[in-house]
Amino acid sequence: MSGPDRSHADAGDAEAAPLLSVIIVTHGRHALLDACLASLQAQDAGPHLELLVCSHDDDGVAAVVLPRFPDAEIVPVDQAHPGMARNLLIERARGDVLVFLDDDIELRPDFLTRLADNLTRFPEVSVFGGPNLTPPHSTAFQVTQGAVLASLVATGPVRRRYGNHPPQLADERYFTLCNLAVRRADMPRFDPTLVCAEENAAMAEMHDRGLLMRYDPELVAYHERRGTYGSFCRQMFKYGKGRGQVLSDGAGPGALAHVAPSLLLAYVAASPALALALGIAWLGPLAVYAALVAAGAAKVALTLRRPGAAPLAGALIVSLHACYGAGVPAGLLRGRRPTRTRPAPVGAVDPTTR
């Protein structure tokens, strides 16, 4: 089905449960949400779906959602971290597959057909996802930001989330919650205490249970990048804080890469003592870092075919490391609940009571 009736079943299967439950948490970003829903509505084809939206307050989100998806379920919540909000929607979902989207993404038109193909071809896989790319209409700052996020020097093993890489079995480092599909039978609850990175904690748990995950570069979502330098820095600090909370419960894949920016900040903070103890030799690691940043910035400029982007790219790389590196220890100090979550049982909520 396509067009405004994508949220409806045909008359003959009106009582049939949808294959996909699309889950979106939003708050006051009506224009972005409307563009997201328009891209979902304009899919070329795909399986029957239901839409569930959680808004952090009664901010008029129904006026955005219902004209496009009249059967959508909207769940208001006063205050909650995103993980708790998504748990509320998971409890109400009827689909066999949970599709998590952010309100600031737009899907490529073949997204649902590609996802359905993956679900059929790989029945042994529990988690599917792909890259979130910079939208074509973005500013030069946003385009450079997206290229930095996809850079090995800037983001290390998680760069696959932001660029095209070969399809393969993967782990949580490949995915982010703005573009993620999980078979409902295998989905754990999100930790409601996490300020960010709740999907990484959930996927680490699924990885511990031996569940398979698959990265498909054709499962493309275009993700709105931050519009200002300040909002970019705040986002990176939040990412680091969420990762620190996850790490407080035990190291996972690529843990060293996640704490490397914090170690760099600690080295810089210890510079006076190191200078006294080592003399000029203390500058050696910083010189290596500067060379890596310069190489990463040059690579970004070359990729974009914009030589003038190199200085901005270099500044964003350093800012990303500094803000993320400050966020990780903040998250470690905050911690998270020690108890592990349990998988959400299929059919946990009777749809007749919704």
C-alpha positions as a printed Julia matrix, in Angstrom:
354×3 Matrix{Float64}:
   0.0     0.0    0.0
   1.09    3.6   -0.46
  -0.14    7.12   0.14
  -2.23    8.35   3.07
  -3.75    4.91   3.7
  -0.46    3.15   4.52
  -1.54    2.86   8.15
  -4.73    1.01   7.22
  -5.21   -2.63   6.36
  -7.27   -3.69   3.38
 -10.88   -4.5    4.19
 -10.17   -8.23   4.0
  -7.4    -8.14   6.6
  -8.61   -5.26   8.79
  -8.19   -7.39  11.92
  -4.76   -8.71  10.98
  -1.83   -7.55  13.1
   0.68   -5.42  11.2
   4.08   -6.85  10.37
   5.82   -3.6   11.36
   5.28   -1.35  14.35
   6.95    2.01  13.65
   7.96    3.73  16.89
   8.8     7.45  17.09
   9.49    9.61  20.14
   9.11   13.34  19.5
   8.98   16.64  21.34
   8.08   19.98  19.85
   9.72   19.47  16.45
   6.61   19.5   14.3
   8.17   20.43  10.98
  10.81   17.71  11.24
   8.23   15.14  12.38
   5.96   16.0    9.47
   8.81   15.51   6.99
   9.61   12.17   8.63
   6.01   11.01   8.37
   5.78   12.22   4.77
   8.75   10.01   3.87
   7.11    7.07   5.64
   3.85    7.73   3.84
   5.59    7.99   0.46
   7.26    4.57   0.52
   7.2     2.77  -2.82
   5.68   -0.34  -1.28
   6.12   -2.51   1.75
   4.36   -4.53   4.42
   1.41   -3.36   6.48
   2.45   -1.16   9.39
   1.12    0.62  12.43
   2.47    3.9   13.77
   3.0     4.67  17.45
   4.18    8.11  18.58
   5.16    9.31  22.04
   5.3    13.03  22.74
   6.81   14.48  25.89
   3.77   16.69  26.41
   0.47   17.54  24.82
   2.08   19.9   22.31
  -0.32   19.49  19.42
   1.51   16.53  17.88
  -1.83   14.93  16.96
  -2.42   17.69  14.44
   0.79   16.63  12.7
   0.37   12.86  12.9
  -3.31   12.11  12.36
  -3.8    13.8    8.95
  -1.16   11.46   7.54
  -1.83    8.39   9.7
  -5.39    8.5   11.08
  -5.0     5.19  12.93
  -1.76    6.13  14.67
  -1.61    5.75  18.42
  -0.28    8.81  20.26
   0.93    8.34  23.83
   1.57   11.5   25.89
   4.1    11.48  28.73
   4.99   14.33  31.09
   8.7    13.67  31.59
  10.77   10.63  30.66
  14.1     9.69  29.2
  13.74    8.41  25.61
  14.19    4.8   26.69
  11.2     4.94  29.03
   9.1     6.66  26.36
   9.95    3.96  23.83
   9.14    1.24  26.35
   5.61    2.66  26.59
   5.23    2.26  22.83
   6.77   -1.22  22.78
   4.15   -2.35  25.28
   1.41   -1.23  22.88
   2.97   -2.51  19.65
   1.3    -5.38  17.81
   3.8    -5.91  15.0
   6.27   -8.76  14.69
   9.03   -6.23  13.98
   9.7    -2.97  15.82
  11.03   -0.17  13.61
  12.61    2.65  15.6
  12.9     6.02  13.89
  13.81    9.48  15.14
  11.54   12.42  14.38
  14.33   14.18  12.44
  14.96   11.52   9.79
  13.59   10.98   6.31
  13.55    7.53   4.76
  14.65    6.62   1.28
  11.55    5.56  -0.72
  12.6     1.91  -0.92
  13.33    1.57   2.81
  10.34   -0.62   3.73
  10.68   -2.94   0.75
  14.39   -3.35   1.51
  13.64   -4.08   5.17
  10.96   -6.63   4.24
  13.46   -8.32   1.93
  16.01   -8.53   4.74
  13.43   -9.96   7.12
  12.59  -12.72   4.65
  16.14  -13.51   3.49
  17.67  -13.61   6.96
  15.15  -15.21   9.34
  17.97  -16.03  11.76
  18.85  -12.34  12.23
  17.2   -10.37  15.05
  18.4    -6.8   14.4
  18.62   -4.85  11.14
  19.87   -1.38  10.43
  21.78    0.84   8.07
  23.5     4.19   7.86
  22.06    7.55   8.71
  23.31    9.95   6.05
  23.33   13.72   5.79
  20.22   14.98   3.91
  20.84   16.44   0.44
  19.36   19.84   1.42
  21.84   20.39   4.29
  24.03   23.45   4.83
  27.78   23.37   4.33
  28.25   23.16   8.09
  25.91   20.18   8.32
  27.51   18.42   5.34
  30.97   18.82   6.87
  29.61   17.63  10.21
  28.2    14.5    8.59
  31.51   13.76   6.87
  33.31   14.19  10.2
  30.95   11.73  11.87
  31.77    9.22   9.11
  35.52    9.72   9.59
  37.72    7.04  11.12
  39.77    9.66  12.95
  36.67   11.29  14.45
  34.45    8.37  15.43
  36.54    5.22  15.02
  34.51    1.98  14.99
  31.11    3.71  15.05
  31.76    5.57  11.76
  29.76    2.85   9.95
  26.6     4.44  11.32
  27.25    7.5    9.2
  28.43    6.12   5.86
  28.08    3.3    3.36
  29.99    0.12   4.14
  29.64   -3.46   2.85
  26.63   -5.47   4.09
  27.66   -7.79   6.9
  26.85   -9.28  10.26
  27.47   -6.58  12.83
  27.3    -5.46  16.45
  25.96   -2.4   18.23
  28.74   -0.17  16.91
  27.1    -0.26  13.47
  23.68    1.02  14.54
  21.84    3.94  16.05
  18.24    4.23  17.14
  17.22    6.65  14.41
  17.3     3.72  11.95
  16.85    0.34  13.62
  14.54   -2.67  13.26
  14.29   -5.45  15.84
  12.21   -8.62  15.87
   9.81   -8.05  18.74
  10.3   -11.5   20.23
  13.97  -10.63  20.85
  13.56   -7.02  22.01
  14.61   -6.2   25.59
  13.24   -3.25  27.47
  15.32   -0.1   27.22
  17.01    1.01  30.41
  14.88    4.0   31.51
  17.75    5.53  33.5
  19.96    6.2   30.48
  20.06    9.75  29.14
  21.29    8.48  25.77
  22.73    5.35  24.1
  19.85    3.23  25.38
  19.92    1.24  22.15
  23.58    0.4   22.66
  22.85   -1.08  26.08
  19.92   -3.06  24.65
  21.97   -4.35  21.72
  24.86   -5.28  24.0
  22.4    -7.39  25.95
  21.13   -9.02  22.74
  24.74   -9.64  21.67
  25.37  -11.38  25.02
  22.38  -13.61  24.26
  23.96  -14.63  20.95
  21.43  -12.84  18.73
  22.55  -11.88  15.23
  22.54   -8.37  13.77
  22.88   -7.32  10.15
  24.05   -4.04   8.65
  22.65   -3.2    5.21
  23.98   -0.03   3.54
  20.77    0.18   1.48
  18.63    0.69   4.59
  19.16    4.43   4.36
  17.74    7.12   6.61
  18.66   10.77   6.1
  19.31   12.27   9.52
  19.13   16.01  10.17
  22.51   17.22  11.44
  22.86   19.85  14.14
  22.5    23.36  12.77
  24.95   25.16  15.03
  28.33   24.54  16.59
  26.88   24.78  20.12
  24.15   22.2   19.45
  26.74   19.88  17.9
  28.91   20.11  21.03
  25.93   19.48  23.32
  24.95   16.44  21.25
  28.47   14.98  21.48
  28.57   15.53  25.25
  25.21   13.77  25.57
  26.44   10.87  23.44
  29.5    10.55  25.67
  27.42   10.72  28.83
  25.12    7.97  27.61
  28.08    5.82  26.6
  29.64    6.38  30.03
  26.47    5.11  31.68
  26.56    2.02  29.48
  30.25    1.43  30.25
  29.55    1.7   33.98
  27.77   -1.64  33.69
  30.74   -3.34  32.02
  32.94   -2.94  28.95
  31.58   -3.9   25.57
  32.87   -4.08  21.99
  35.31   -1.27  21.25
  35.35    0.03  24.84
  38.88    1.39  24.44
  37.81    3.53  21.49
  34.98    5.0   23.56
  37.26    6.04  26.42
  40.16    7.23  24.22
  38.85   10.84  24.02
  38.6    10.94  27.83
  42.19    9.68  28.12
  43.26   12.44  25.73
  41.55   15.06  27.9
  43.22   13.62  31.0
  46.59   13.84  29.25
  45.99   17.49  28.38
  44.87   18.23  31.95
  48.06   16.65  33.26
  50.26   18.68  30.9
  51.92   20.85  33.55
  53.06   17.85  35.58
  54.07   15.93  32.45
  56.08   18.88  31.18
  58.01   18.98  34.45
  58.58   15.23  34.47
  59.3    14.61  30.78
  60.44   17.93  29.42
  59.63   18.6   25.8
  58.93   14.89  25.25
  55.45   15.39  26.7
  54.49   17.09  23.44
  55.07   13.89  21.46
  51.58   12.34  21.91
  49.93   15.7   21.22
  51.96   16.08  18.03
  50.8    12.62  16.9
  47.2    13.58  17.69
  47.51   16.85  15.78
  48.86   14.97  12.77
  45.94   12.52  12.89
  43.42   15.36  13.11
  45.07   17.12  10.16
  44.97   13.92   8.12
  41.34   13.3    9.06
  40.36   16.85   8.17
  42.16   16.62   4.83
  40.37   13.34   4.1
  37.01   14.97   4.84
  37.8    17.89   2.53
  38.94   15.48  -0.19
  35.8    13.38   0.18
  33.58   16.45  -0.08
  35.73   17.95  -2.85
  35.81   21.15  -0.83
  39.38   22.12   0.13
  38.04   24.96   2.24
  36.21   22.47   4.5
  39.45   21.23   6.08
  39.72   23.87   8.87
  36.08   23.36   9.91
  36.5    19.6    9.78
  39.57   19.78  12.0
  37.77   21.99  14.51
  34.77   19.63  14.59
  36.98   16.57  15.11
  38.72   18.17  18.09
  35.41   19.46  19.48
  33.81   16.03  19.1
  36.64   14.38  21.02
  36.63   17.04  23.74
  32.86   17.02  24.32
  32.47   13.26  24.04
  35.53   12.78  26.22
  34.02   15.04  28.91
  30.68   13.24  28.67
  32.0     9.71  29.25
  33.28   10.27  32.83
  30.08   12.22  33.6
  28.12    9.15  32.55
  30.39    6.81  34.47
  29.82    8.85  37.63
  26.06    8.9   37.05
  25.95    5.14  36.45
  22.89    3.06  35.7
  20.74    0.48  37.41
  22.64   -2.76  38.01
  19.76   -5.06  37.11
  19.55   -6.32  33.55
  16.35   -5.88  31.6
  14.3    -8.78  30.32
  13.05   -9.45  26.8
   9.65   -8.03  26.02
   7.24  -10.96  25.53
   5.41  -11.07  22.24
   1.8   -10.01  22.65
   2.46   -8.52  26.08
  -0.43   -6.1   25.6
  -3.89   -7.18  24.55
  -4.71   -4.87  21.62
  -8.39   -4.96  22.57
  -7.58   -3.08  25.79
  -5.62   -0.29  24.09
